[in-house]
Amino acid sequence: MLEHSDFSVVAKNKGPLPKPWRWEIYRVGRRTPVEYSSVYFDTVTQAKQAGNTALRLMLSEYPAESR
């Protein structure tokens, strides 16, 4: 499974008011996000929470490594 530490969730102010925040998921070594939200949020906290949920879902799609 991919390491969670290889990824980070960032909330960015990219839209107009009243919902300017969206989340973006980055992987170590990349300048562009591997995924980002299509909807915008009222607060940075809402965006970050939704991004963390999206990251968990994204990582759950990869099978665990067999040892």
PyMOL Python script that loads the backbone (N, CA, C, O; Angstrom):
from pymol import cmd

cmd.read_pdbstr("""\
ATOM      1  N   MET A   1       0.849  -1.187   0.000  1.00  0.00           N
ATOM      2  CA  MET A   1       0.000   0.000   0.000  1.00  0.00           C
ATOM      3  C   MET A   1       0.884   1.236   0.000  1.00  0.00           C
ATOM      4  O   MET A   1       1.963   1.234   0.593  1.00  0.00           O
ATOM      5  N   LEU A   2       0.443   2.256  -0.643  1.00  0.00           N
ATOM      6  CA  LEU A   2       1.195   3.497  -0.653  1.00  0.00           C
ATOM      7  C   LEU A   2       1.200   4.110   0.735  1.00  0.00           C
ATOM      8  O   LEU A   2       0.212   4.039   1.465  1.00  0.00           O
ATOM      9  N   GLU A   3       2.310   4.703   1.083  1.00  0.00           N
ATOM     10  CA  GLU A   3       2.445   5.334   2.394  1.00  0.00           C
ATOM     11  C   GLU A   3       1.649   6.637   2.448  1.00  0.00           C
ATOM     12  O   GLU A   3       1.683   7.437   1.513  1.00  0.00           O
ATOM     13  N   HIS A   4       0.932   6.839   3.555  1.00  0.00           N
ATOM     14  CA  HIS A   4       0.186   8.090   3.739  1.00  0.00           C
ATOM     15  C   HIS A   4       1.148   9.264   3.813  1.00  0.00           C
ATOM     16  O   HIS A   4       0.808  10.371   3.396  1.00  0.00           O
ATOM     17  N   SER A   5       2.360   9.032   4.346  1.00  0.00           N
ATOM     18  CA  SER A   5       3.325  10.122   4.483  1.00  0.00           C
ATOM     19  C   SER A   5       3.827  10.628   3.130  1.00  0.00           C
ATOM     20  O   SER A   5       4.428  11.699   3.055  1.00  0.00           O
ATOM     21  N   ASP A   6       3.583   9.860   2.057  1.00  0.00           N
ATOM     22  CA  ASP A   6       3.958  10.317   0.718  1.00  0.00           C
ATOM     23  C   ASP A   6       2.990  11.353   0.175  1.00  0.00           C
ATOM     24  O   ASP A   6       3.269  11.987  -0.843  1.00  0.00           O
ATOM     25  N   PHE A   7       1.855  11.534   0.840  1.00  0.00           N
ATOM     26  CA  PHE A   7       0.804  12.421   0.377  1.00  0.00           C
ATOM     27  C   PHE A   7       0.492  13.491   1.409  1.00  0.00           C
ATOM     28  O   PHE A   7       0.693  13.292   2.607  1.00  0.00           O
ATOM     29  N   SER A   8       0.001  14.624   0.936  1.00  0.00           N
ATOM     30  CA  SER A   8      -0.458  15.668   1.839  1.00  0.00           C
ATOM     31  C   SER A   8      -1.702  16.331   1.267  1.00  0.00           C
ATOM     32  O   SER A   8      -1.868  16.440   0.052  1.00  0.00           O
ATOM     33  N   VAL A   9      -2.568  16.768   2.167  1.00  0.00           N
ATOM     34  CA  VAL A   9      -3.785  17.479   1.786  1.00  0.00           C
ATOM     35  C   VAL A   9      -3.568  18.950   2.098  1.00  0.00           C
ATOM     36  O   VAL A   9      -3.150  19.312   3.198  1.00  0.00           O
ATOM     37  N   VAL A  10      -3.858  19.793   1.115  1.00  0.00           N
ATOM     38  CA  VAL A  10      -3.689  21.235   1.274  1.00  0.00           C
ATOM     39  C   VAL A  10      -5.012  21.901   0.932  1.00  0.00           C
ATOM     40  O   VAL A  10      -5.649  21.553  -0.063  1.00  0.00           O
ATOM     41  N   ALA A  11      -5.426  22.856   1.751  1.00  0.00           N
ATOM     42  CA  ALA A  11      -6.612  23.658   1.452  1.00  0.00           C
ATOM     43  C   ALA A  11      -6.135  24.964   0.821  1.00  0.00           C
ATOM     44  O   ALA A  11      -5.264  25.644   1.364  1.00  0.00           O
ATOM     45  N   LYS A  12      -6.711  25.304  -0.323  1.00  0.00           N
ATOM     46  CA  LYS A  12      -6.302  26.510  -1.032  1.00  0.00           C
ATOM     47  C   LYS A  12      -7.496  27.410  -1.311  1.00  0.00           C
ATOM     48  O   LYS A  12      -8.600  26.945  -1.594  1.00  0.00           O
ATOM     49  N   ASN A  13      -7.248  28.699  -1.225  1.00  0.00           N
ATOM     50  CA  ASN A  13      -8.256  29.712  -1.511  1.00  0.00           C
ATOM     51  C   ASN A  13      -8.199  29.989  -3.009  1.00  0.00           C
ATOM     52  O   ASN A  13      -7.376  30.781  -3.468  1.00  0.00           O
ATOM     53  N   LYS A  14      -9.081  29.331  -3.775  1.00  0.00           N
ATOM     54  CA  LYS A  14      -9.010  29.400  -5.231  1.00  0.00           C
ATOM     55  C   LYS A  14     -10.284  29.914  -5.891  1.00  0.00           C
ATOM     56  O   LYS A  14     -10.310  30.108  -7.106  1.00  0.00           O
ATOM     57  N   GLY A  15     -11.336  30.139  -5.113  1.00  0.00           N
ATOM     58  CA  GLY A  15     -12.602  30.513  -5.721  1.00  0.00           C
ATOM     59  C   GLY A  15     -13.141  31.827  -5.185  1.00  0.00           C
ATOM     60  O   GLY A  15     -12.574  32.419  -4.267  1.00  0.00           O
ATOM     61  N   PRO A  16     -14.236  32.271  -5.767  1.00  0.00           N
ATOM     62  CA  PRO A  16     -14.861  33.505  -5.291  1.00  0.00           C
ATOM     63  C   PRO A  16     -15.676  33.252  -4.020  1.00  0.00           C
ATOM     64  O   PRO A  16     -16.090  32.124  -3.752  1.00  0.00           O
ATOM     65  N   LEU A  17     -15.896  34.298  -3.257  1.00  0.00           N
ATOM     66  CA  LEU A  17     -16.754  34.201  -2.076  1.00  0.00           C
ATOM     67  C   LEU A  17     -18.155  33.841  -2.526  1.00  0.00           C
ATOM     68  O   LEU A  17     -18.514  34.221  -3.640  1.00  0.00           O
ATOM     69  N   PRO A  18     -18.951  33.167  -1.788  1.00  0.00           N
ATOM     70  CA  PRO A  18     -18.811  32.844  -0.366  1.00  0.00           C
ATOM     71  C   PRO A  18     -18.133  31.501  -0.101  1.00  0.00           C
ATOM     72  O   PRO A  18     -17.927  31.155   1.062  1.00  0.00           O
ATOM     73  N   LYS A  19     -17.777  30.730  -1.130  1.00  0.00           N
ATOM     74  CA  LYS A  19     -17.131  29.432  -0.929  1.00  0.00           C
ATOM     75  C   LYS A  19     -15.812  29.396  -1.708  1.00  0.00           C
ATOM     76  O   LYS A  19     -15.755  28.861  -2.815  1.00  0.00           O
ATOM     77  N   PRO A  20     -14.758  29.968  -1.124  1.00  0.00           N
ATOM     78  CA  PRO A  20     -13.511  30.072  -1.870  1.00  0.00           C
ATOM     79  C   PRO A  20     -12.538  28.896  -1.716  1.00  0.00           C
ATOM     80  O   PRO A  20     -11.553  28.826  -2.451  1.00  0.00           O
ATOM     81  N   TRP A  21     -12.791  27.973  -0.782  1.00  0.00           N
ATOM     82  CA  TRP A  21     -11.802  26.956  -0.439  1.00  0.00           C
ATOM     83  C   TRP A  21     -12.030  25.636  -1.150  1.00  0.00           C
ATOM     84  O   TRP A  21     -13.163  25.176  -1.293  1.00  0.00           O
ATOM     85  N   ARG A  22     -10.923  25.026  -1.600  1.00  0.00           N
ATOM     86  CA  ARG A  22     -10.972  23.664  -2.123  1.00  0.00           C
ATOM     87  C   ARG A  22      -9.744  22.918  -1.612  1.00  0.00           C
ATOM     88  O   ARG A  22      -8.754  23.529  -1.211  1.00  0.00           O
ATOM     89  N   TRP A  23      -9.823  21.582  -1.632  1.00  0.00           N
ATOM     90  CA  TRP A  23      -8.686  20.774  -1.209  1.00  0.00           C
ATOM     91  C   TRP A  23      -7.931  20.276  -2.428  1.00  0.00           C
ATOM     92  O   TRP A  23      -8.493  20.111  -3.511  1.00  0.00           O
ATOM     93  N   GLU A  24      -6.626  20.039  -2.219  1.00  0.00           N
ATOM     94  CA  GLU A  24      -5.772  19.458  -3.242  1.00  0.00           C
ATOM     95  C   GLU A  24      -4.884  18.420  -2.559  1.00  0.00           C
ATOM     96  O   GLU A  24      -4.394  18.645  -1.452  1.00  0.00           O
ATOM     97  N   ILE A  25      -4.680  17.287  -3.222  1.00  0.00           N
ATOM     98  CA  ILE A  25      -3.822  16.231  -2.697  1.00  0.00           C
ATOM     99  C   ILE A  25      -2.534  16.226  -3.515  1.00  0.00           C
ATOM    100  O   ILE A  25      -2.556  16.143  -4.743  1.00  0.00           O
ATOM    101  N   TYR A  26      -1.411  16.316  -2.802  1.00  0.00           N
ATOM    102  CA  TYR A  26      -0.102  16.309  -3.440  1.00  0.00           C
ATOM    103  C   TYR A  26       0.670  15.071  -3.020  1.00  0.00           C
ATOM    104  O   TYR A  26       0.495  14.558  -1.914  1.00  0.00           O
ATOM    105  N   ARG A  27       1.531  14.596  -3.919  1.00  0.00           N
ATOM    106  CA  ARG A  27       2.432  13.492  -3.610  1.00  0.00           C
ATOM    107  C   ARG A  27       3.851  14.037  -3.614  1.00  0.00           C
ATOM    108  O   ARG A  27       4.183  14.921  -4.403  1.00  0.00           O
ATOM    109  N   VAL A  28       4.681  13.510  -2.733  1.00  0.00           N
ATOM    110  CA  VAL A  28       6.067  13.946  -2.629  1.00  0.00           C
ATOM    111  C   VAL A  28       6.724  13.893  -4.007  1.00  0.00           C
ATOM    112  O   VAL A  28       6.597  12.903  -4.727  1.00  0.00           O
ATOM    113  N   GLY A  29       7.423  14.962  -4.364  1.00  0.00           N
ATOM    114  CA  GLY A  29       8.143  15.008  -5.630  1.00  0.00           C
ATOM    115  C   GLY A  29       7.346  15.562  -6.800  1.00  0.00           C
ATOM    116  O   GLY A  29       7.885  15.713  -7.896  1.00  0.00           O
ATOM    117  N   ARG A  30       6.067  15.869  -6.585  1.00  0.00           N
ATOM    118  CA  ARG A  30       5.237  16.428  -7.660  1.00  0.00           C
ATOM    119  C   ARG A  30       4.877  17.876  -7.349  1.00  0.00           C
ATOM    120  O   ARG A  30       4.628  18.233  -6.197  1.00  0.00           O
ATOM    121  N   ARG A  31       4.853  18.692  -8.372  1.00  0.00           N
ATOM    122  CA  ARG A  31       4.464  20.095  -8.191  1.00  0.00           C
ATOM    123  C   ARG A  31       2.972  20.308  -8.374  1.00  0.00           C
ATOM    124  O   ARG A  31       2.407  21.276  -7.865  1.00  0.00           O
ATOM    125  N   THR A  32       2.340  19.405  -9.098  1.00  0.00           N
ATOM    126  CA  THR A  32       0.909  19.542  -9.355  1.00  0.00           C
ATOM    127  C   THR A  32       0.129  18.539  -8.518  1.00  0.00           C
ATOM    128  O   THR A  32       0.650  17.477  -8.177  1.00  0.00           O
ATOM    129  N   PRO A  33      -1.112  18.866  -8.185  1.00  0.00           N
ATOM    130  CA  PRO A  33      -1.898  17.936  -7.363  1.00  0.00           C
ATOM    131  C   PRO A  33      -2.243  16.669  -8.137  1.00  0.00           C
ATOM    132  O   PRO A  33      -2.449  16.699  -9.350  1.00  0.00           O
ATOM    133  N   VAL A  34      -2.300  15.551  -7.406  1.00  0.00           N
ATOM    134  CA  VAL A  34      -2.724  14.292  -8.019  1.00  0.00           C
ATOM    135  C   VAL A  34      -4.242  14.220  -8.066  1.00  0.00           C
ATOM    136  O   VAL A  34      -4.815  13.478  -8.863  1.00  0.00           O
ATOM    137  N   GLU A  35      -4.887  14.997  -7.204  1.00  0.00           N
ATOM    138  CA  GLU A  35      -6.348  15.083  -7.192  1.00  0.00           C
ATOM    139  C   GLU A  35      -6.743  16.383  -6.498  1.00  0.00           C
ATOM    140  O   GLU A  35      -6.010  16.892  -5.650  1.00  0.00           O
ATOM    141  N   TYR A  36      -7.913  16.915  -6.868  1.00  0.00           N
ATOM    142  CA  TYR A  36      -8.411  18.115  -6.208  1.00  0.00           C
ATOM    143  C   TYR A  36      -9.936  18.108  -6.250  1.00  0.00           C
ATOM    144  O   TYR A  36     -10.552  17.407  -7.054  1.00  0.00           O
ATOM    145  N   SER A  37     -10.529  18.909  -5.362  1.00  0.00           N
ATOM    146  CA  SER A  37     -11.985  18.911  -5.257  1.00  0.00           C
ATOM    147  C   SER A  37     -12.613  19.680  -6.411  1.00  0.00           C
ATOM    148  O   SER A  37     -12.071  20.668  -6.907  1.00  0.00           O
ATOM    149  N   SER A  38     -13.767  19.191  -6.811  1.00  0.00           N
ATOM    150  CA  SER A  38     -14.518  19.879  -7.860  1.00  0.00           C
ATOM    151  C   SER A  38     -15.516  20.868  -7.255  1.00  0.00           C
ATOM    152  O   SER A  38     -16.081  21.706  -7.958  1.00  0.00           O
ATOM    153  N   VAL A  39     -15.719  20.757  -5.956  1.00  0.00           N
ATOM    154  CA  VAL A  39     -16.609  21.680  -5.250  1.00  0.00           C
ATOM    155  C   VAL A  39     -15.783  22.561  -4.325  1.00  0.00           C
ATOM    156  O   VAL A  39     -14.657  22.219  -3.965  1.00  0.00           O
ATOM    157  N   TYR A  40     -16.348  23.685  -3.950  1.00  0.00           N
ATOM    158  CA  TYR A  40     -15.676  24.628  -3.061  1.00  0.00           C
ATOM    159  C   TYR A  40     -16.386  24.650  -1.719  1.00  0.00           C
ATOM    160  O   TYR A  40     -17.565  24.308  -1.626  1.00  0.00           O
ATOM    161  N   PHE A  41     -15.658  25.057  -0.672  1.00  0.00           N
ATOM    162  CA  PHE A  41     -16.152  25.012   0.699  1.00  0.00           C
ATOM    163  C   PHE A  41     -16.120  26.396   1.341  1.00  0.00           C
ATOM    164  O   PHE A  41     -15.374  27.285   0.931  1.00  0.00           O
ATOM    165  N   ASP A  42     -16.972  26.542   2.376  1.00  0.00           N
ATOM    166  CA  ASP A  42     -17.060  27.811   3.099  1.00  0.00           C
ATOM    167  C   ASP A  42     -15.788  28.130   3.882  1.00  0.00           C
ATOM    168  O   ASP A  42     -15.353  29.280   3.938  1.00  0.00           O
ATOM    169  N   THR A  43     -15.196  27.090   4.490  1.00  0.00           N
ATOM    170  CA  THR A  43     -14.052  27.314   5.378  1.00  0.00           C
ATOM    171  C   THR A  43     -12.890  26.400   5.011  1.00  0.00           C
ATOM    172  O   THR A  43     -13.058  25.375   4.351  1.00  0.00           O
ATOM    173  N   VAL A  44     -11.712  26.804   5.460  1.00  0.00           N
ATOM    174  CA  VAL A  44     -10.521  25.996   5.264  1.00  0.00           C
ATOM    175  C   VAL A  44     -10.653  24.664   6.008  1.00  0.00           C
ATOM    176  O   VAL A  44     -10.168  23.640   5.527  1.00  0.00           O
ATOM    177  N   THR A  45     -11.297  24.667   7.159  1.00  0.00           N
ATOM    178  CA  THR A  45     -11.482  23.446   7.948  1.00  0.00           C
ATOM    179  C   THR A  45     -12.351  22.437   7.204  1.00  0.00           C
ATOM    180  O   THR A  45     -12.031  21.249   7.171  1.00  0.00           O
ATOM    181  N   GLN A  46     -13.438  22.896   6.613  1.00  0.00           N
ATOM    182  CA  GLN A  46     -14.304  21.998   5.843  1.00  0.00           C
ATOM    183  C   GLN A  46     -13.553  21.408   4.656  1.00  0.00           C
ATOM    184  O   GLN A  46     -13.676  20.216   4.371  1.00  0.00           O
ATOM    185  N   ALA A  47     -12.785  22.226   3.973  1.00  0.00           N
ATOM    186  CA  ALA A  47     -12.026  21.765   2.815  1.00  0.00           C
ATOM    187  C   ALA A  47     -10.984  20.731   3.239  1.00  0.00           C
ATOM    188  O   ALA A  47     -10.815  19.710   2.572  1.00  0.00           O
ATOM    189  N   LYS A  48     -10.294  20.987   4.329  1.00  0.00           N
ATOM    190  CA  LYS A  48      -9.251  20.074   4.811  1.00  0.00           C
ATOM    191  C   LYS A  48      -9.849  18.732   5.242  1.00  0.00           C
ATOM    192  O   LYS A  48      -9.288  17.679   4.939  1.00  0.00           O
ATOM    193  N   GLN A  49     -10.977  18.765   5.943  1.00  0.00           N
ATOM    194  CA  GLN A  49     -11.635  17.530   6.370  1.00  0.00           C
ATOM    195  C   GLN A  49     -12.088  16.708   5.164  1.00  0.00           C
ATOM    196  O   GLN A  49     -11.893  15.493   5.134  1.00  0.00           O
ATOM    197  N   ALA A  50     -12.682  17.355   4.185  1.00  0.00           N
ATOM    198  CA  ALA A  50     -13.126  16.655   2.979  1.00  0.00           C
ATOM    199  C   ALA A  50     -11.921  16.105   2.210  1.00  0.00           C
ATOM    200  O   ALA A  50     -11.999  15.017   1.640  1.00  0.00           O
ATOM    201  N   GLY A  51     -10.834  16.830   2.189  1.00  0.00           N
ATOM    202  CA  GLY A  51      -9.620  16.368   1.522  1.00  0.00           C
ATOM    203  C   GLY A  51      -9.025  15.143   2.192  1.00  0.00           C
ATOM    204  O   GLY A  51      -8.573  14.217   1.518  1.00  0.00           O
ATOM    205  N   ASN A  52      -9.026  15.135   3.515  1.00  0.00           N
ATOM    206  CA  ASN A  52      -8.523  13.965   4.246  1.00  0.00           C
ATOM    207  C   ASN A  52      -9.394  12.744   3.980  1.00  0.00           C
ATOM    208  O   ASN A  52      -8.878  11.633   3.857  1.00  0.00           O
ATOM    209  N   THR A  53     -10.694  12.934   3.889  1.00  0.00           N
ATOM    210  CA  THR A  53     -11.602  11.833   3.549  1.00  0.00           C
ATOM    211  C   THR A  53     -11.309  11.319   2.140  1.00  0.00           C
ATOM    212  O   THR A  53     -11.270  10.110   1.912  1.00  0.00           O
ATOM    213  N   ALA A  54     -11.104  12.233   1.205  1.00  0.00           N
ATOM    214  CA  ALA A  54     -10.792  11.850  -0.176  1.00  0.00           C
ATOM    215  C   ALA A  54      -9.459  11.104  -0.251  1.00  0.00           C
ATOM    216  O   ALA A  54      -9.321  10.159  -1.027  1.00  0.00           O
ATOM    217  N   LEU A  55      -8.481  11.523   0.549  1.00  0.00           N
ATOM    218  CA  LEU A  55      -7.188  10.850   0.564  1.00  0.00           C
ATOM    219  C   LEU A  55      -7.332   9.420   1.087  1.00  0.00           C
ATOM    220  O   LEU A  55      -6.763   8.490   0.516  1.00  0.00           O
ATOM    221  N   ARG A  56      -8.088   9.245   2.165  1.00  0.00           N
ATOM    222  CA  ARG A  56      -8.320   7.894   2.699  1.00  0.00           C
ATOM    223  C   ARG A  56      -8.992   7.016   1.648  1.00  0.00           C
ATOM    224  O   ARG A  56      -8.619   5.856   1.478  1.00  0.00           O
ATOM    225  N   LEU A  57      -9.966   7.557   0.953  1.00  0.00           N
ATOM    226  CA  LEU A  57     -10.654   6.803  -0.092  1.00  0.00           C
ATOM    227  C   LEU A  57      -9.692   6.453  -1.228  1.00  0.00           C
ATOM    228  O   LEU A  57      -9.686   5.322  -1.715  1.00  0.00           O
ATOM    229  N   MET A  58      -8.893   7.408  -1.640  1.00  0.00           N
ATOM    230  CA  MET A  58      -7.929   7.173  -2.710  1.00  0.00           C
ATOM    231  C   MET A  58      -6.939   6.072  -2.321  1.00  0.00           C
ATOM    232  O   MET A  58      -6.646   5.191  -3.129  1.00  0.00           O
ATOM    233  N   LEU A  59      -6.425   6.117  -1.093  1.00  0.00           N
ATOM    234  CA  LEU A  59      -5.460   5.115  -0.649  1.00  0.00           C
ATOM    235  C   LEU A  59      -6.103   3.748  -0.455  1.00  0.00           C
ATOM    236  O   LEU A  59      -5.426   2.730  -0.593  1.00  0.00           O
ATOM    237  N   SER A  60      -7.384   3.704  -0.140  1.00  0.00           N
ATOM    238  CA  SER A  60      -8.056   2.416   0.064  1.00  0.00           C
ATOM    239  C   SER A  60      -8.272   1.675  -1.256  1.00  0.00           C
ATOM    240  O   SER A  60      -8.561   0.478  -1.252  1.00  0.00           O
ATOM    241  N   GLU A  61      -8.135   2.366  -2.369  1.00  0.00           N
ATOM    242  CA  GLU A  61      -8.314   1.743  -3.671  1.00  0.00           C
ATOM    243  C   GLU A  61      -7.108   0.902  -4.082  1.00  0.00           C
ATOM    244  O   GLU A  61      -7.193   0.122  -5.031  1.00  0.00           O
ATOM    245  N   TYR A  62      -5.979   1.055  -3.372  1.00  0.00           N
ATOM    246  CA  TYR A  62      -4.782   0.283  -3.674  1.00  0.00           C
ATOM    247  C   TYR A  62      -4.752  -0.954  -2.773  1.00  0.00           C
ATOM    248  O   TYR A  62      -4.952  -0.836  -1.564  1.00  0.00           O
ATOM    249  N   PRO A  63      -4.505  -2.140  -3.345  1.00  0.00           N
ATOM    250  CA  PRO A  63      -4.434  -3.346  -2.510  1.00  0.00           C
ATOM    251  C   PRO A  63      -3.209  -3.312  -1.604  1.00  0.00           C
ATOM    252  O   PRO A  63      -2.184  -2.721  -1.942  1.00  0.00           O
ATOM    253  N   ALA A  64      -3.333  -3.948  -0.463  1.00  0.00           N
ATOM    254  CA  ALA A  64      -2.211  -4.034   0.472  1.00  0.00           C
ATOM    255  C   ALA A  64      -1.120  -4.919  -0.126  1.00  0.00           C
ATOM    256  O   ALA A  64      -1.407  -5.890  -0.826  1.00  0.00           O
ATOM    257  N   GLU A  65       0.133  -4.570   0.160  1.00  0.00           N
ATOM    258  CA  GLU A  65       1.248  -5.368  -0.321  1.00  0.00           C
ATOM    259  C   GLU A  65       1.273  -6.713   0.395  1.00  0.00           C
ATOM    260  O   GLU A  65       1.014  -6.784   1.596  1.00  0.00           O
ATOM    261  N   SER A  66       1.576  -7.750  -0.321  1.00  0.00           N
ATOM    262  CA  SER A  66       1.741  -9.036   0.340  1.00  0.00           C
ATOM    263  C   SER A  66       3.191  -9.174   0.779  1.00  0.00           C
ATOM    264  O   SER A  66       4.106  -8.764   0.064  1.00  0.00           O
ATOM    265  N   ARG A  67       3.392  -9.744   1.934  1.00  0.00           N
ATOM    266  CA  ARG A  67       4.743  -9.863   2.490  1.00  0.00           C
ATOM    267  C   ARG A  67       5.178 -11.271   2.548  1.00  0.00           C
ATOM    268  O   ARG A  67       6.292 -11.556   2.989  1.00  0.00           O
TER     269      ARG A  67
END
""", "prot")
cmd.dss("prot")
cmd.show_as("cartoon", "prot")
cmd.util.cbc("prot")
cmd.orient("prot")
